Amino acid sequence: MADAPAAGAAPKIPGSEKVVNPTTVLILGFVTCGLYCIYWMWLRVKEMNEYLGKQVVNPMFVFPGCVCYPVMWYAAWLYANGLPEMQKKAGIEPKDEKVLHAVLLILLAPVGQYMVQQKLNELWGKTGQS
C-alpha cells in the first residue's frame, strides 16, 4: 500500500519530485513543443519558493508567459537569479551563471531546463531531499 500523506500535510504535486532525470526534461521539452517546459517551470518555481521560504518568483508569471513572452522572460530571469541563493543555502559554492541560465531558459528552454535540472539534482542530493 502506498504511503498516505500525514494528516494536515499538503498533497504532493504530481510530477514535482525533487530529483528528476535531466534527459527526460530535455526530451519532453522538445517532444511536447514546449508545453512540458511551462509545466516544469511552474513546478520548479513553486519548489524554489518553498525551499527559500519566500516568494522569489510568482508562479502566476509562468502561465501568462504563454501569450505574453516578456512576462515569461522576466520569470526566467528571476528564477536564474534565485538559483545561486538556493545553492548557497545548501552549502554549494554557486558559479556566476545567471546570464547563461536566463538566456537558455528564454531562447532554448529545454536545454536551459536540462542544465538547471542538473544543478537542482545536485542541490537536492546535498540537502538530502528527494
C-alpha positions as CSV (number, residue, x, y, z in Angstrom):
1,M,0.0,0.0,0.0
2,A,1.4,3.4,-0.9
3,D,2.3,5.8,1.9
4,A,-0.5,8.3,2.5
5,P,0.3,11.9,3.3
6,A,0.2,12.7,7.0
7,A,-3.0,14.4,8.3
8,G,-2.9,18.1,7.6
9,A,0.1,17.7,5.2
10,A,-0.2,19.4,1.8
11,P,-0.8,17.0,-1.0
12,K,2.2,16.3,-3.2
13,I,2.0,17.9,-6.6
14,P,2.2,15.1,-9.3
15,G,5.5,15.4,-11.2
16,S,7.1,17.6,-8.6
17,E,9.6,15.0,-7.5
18,K,12.7,16.9,-6.5
19,V,15.2,14.7,-8.3
20,V,14.3,14.4,-12.0
21,N,16.3,13.0,-14.8
22,P,17.6,16.0,-16.8
23,T,17.5,14.0,-20.1
24,T,13.7,13.4,-19.5
25,V,13.2,17.1,-19.1
26,L,15.1,17.8,-22.3
27,I,13.3,15.2,-24.4
28,L,9.8,16.1,-23.0
29,G,10.5,19.8,-23.7
30,F,11.2,19.1,-27.4
31,V,8.5,16.4,-27.9
32,T,5.7,18.5,-26.4
33,C,6.7,21.6,-28.3
34,G,7.4,23.5,-25.1
35,L,4.3,22.6,-23.1
36,Y,6.2,20.5,-20.7
37,C,8.7,23.4,-20.4
38,I,5.9,25.6,-19.0
39,Y,4.8,22.8,-16.6
40,W,8.4,22.2,-15.5
41,M,8.9,25.9,-14.9
42,W,5.8,26.2,-12.8
43,L,6.8,23.2,-10.6
44,R,10.4,24.4,-10.1
45,V,9.2,28.0,-9.3
46,K,7.0,26.6,-6.5
47,E,9.8,24.4,-5.2
48,M,12.2,27.3,-5.2
49,N,9.8,29.5,-3.3
50,E,9.1,26.7,-0.8
51,Y,12.8,25.9,-0.3
52,L,13.9,29.5,0.2
53,G,10.8,30.3,2.4
54,K,9.9,33.4,0.4
55,Q,8.5,34.2,-3.0
56,V,11.3,34.8,-5.4
57,V,9.2,34.2,-8.5
58,N,5.5,34.5,-8.6
59,P,4.2,31.2,-10.1
60,M,1.5,33.1,-11.8
61,F,4.2,34.7,-14.0
62,V,4.6,31.4,-15.8
63,F,1.1,30.9,-17.4
64,P,0.7,34.5,-18.7
65,G,4.1,33.9,-20.3
66,C,2.4,31.6,-22.8
67,V,0.8,34.6,-24.5
68,C,3.0,37.5,-23.2
69,Y,6.6,36.4,-23.6
70,P,8.2,39.3,-21.7
71,V,6.4,38.0,-18.5
72,M,7.9,34.5,-19.0
73,W,11.3,36.1,-19.7
74,Y,11.1,38.1,-16.5
75,A,10.2,34.9,-14.6
76,A,13.1,33.1,-16.2
77,W,15.5,35.9,-15.1
78,L,14.1,35.9,-11.6
79,Y,14.5,32.1,-11.4
80,A,18.1,32.3,-12.7
81,N,18.8,34.9,-10.0
82,G,17.3,32.7,-7.3
83,L,19.2,29.5,-8.1
84,P,22.5,30.7,-6.6
85,E,20.6,31.6,-3.4
86,M,19.4,28.0,-3.2
87,Q,22.9,26.7,-3.8
88,K,24.3,28.9,-1.0
89,K,21.6,27.7,1.4
90,A,22.5,24.1,0.5
91,G,26.2,24.8,1.1
92,I,27.2,24.6,-2.6
93,E,29.5,27.2,-3.9
94,P,27.5,28.9,-6.7
95,K,29.1,29.8,-10.0
96,D,28.0,33.1,-11.7
97,E,26.0,31.5,-14.5
98,K,22.8,33.6,-14.1
99,V,23.1,35.2,-17.5
100,L,23.7,31.8,-19.2
101,H,20.8,30.1,-17.5
102,A,18.4,33.0,-18.2
103,V,19.4,33.2,-21.9
104,L,19.0,29.5,-22.3
105,L,15.7,29.4,-20.4
106,I,14.4,32.2,-22.7
107,L,15.8,31.2,-26.1
108,L,16.1,27.4,-25.8
109,A,14.0,26.3,-22.8
110,P,14.6,22.6,-22.9
111,V,18.4,23.0,-22.9
112,G,18.2,25.6,-20.2
113,Q,16.0,23.4,-18.1
114,Y,18.3,20.4,-18.7
115,M,21.2,22.5,-17.2
116,V,19.2,23.9,-14.3
117,Q,17.7,20.4,-13.5
118,Q,21.3,19.1,-13.2
119,K,22.1,21.9,-10.7
120,L,18.8,21.2,-8.8
121,N,19.5,17.4,-8.6
122,E,23.0,18.3,-7.1
123,L,21.3,20.6,-4.7
124,W,18.6,18.1,-3.6
125,G,21.3,15.4,-3.2
126,K,23.3,17.7,-1.0
127,T,20.3,18.6,1.2
128,G,19.0,15.0,1.3
129,Q,15.6,16.0,-0.1
130,S,14.3,13.7,-2.8
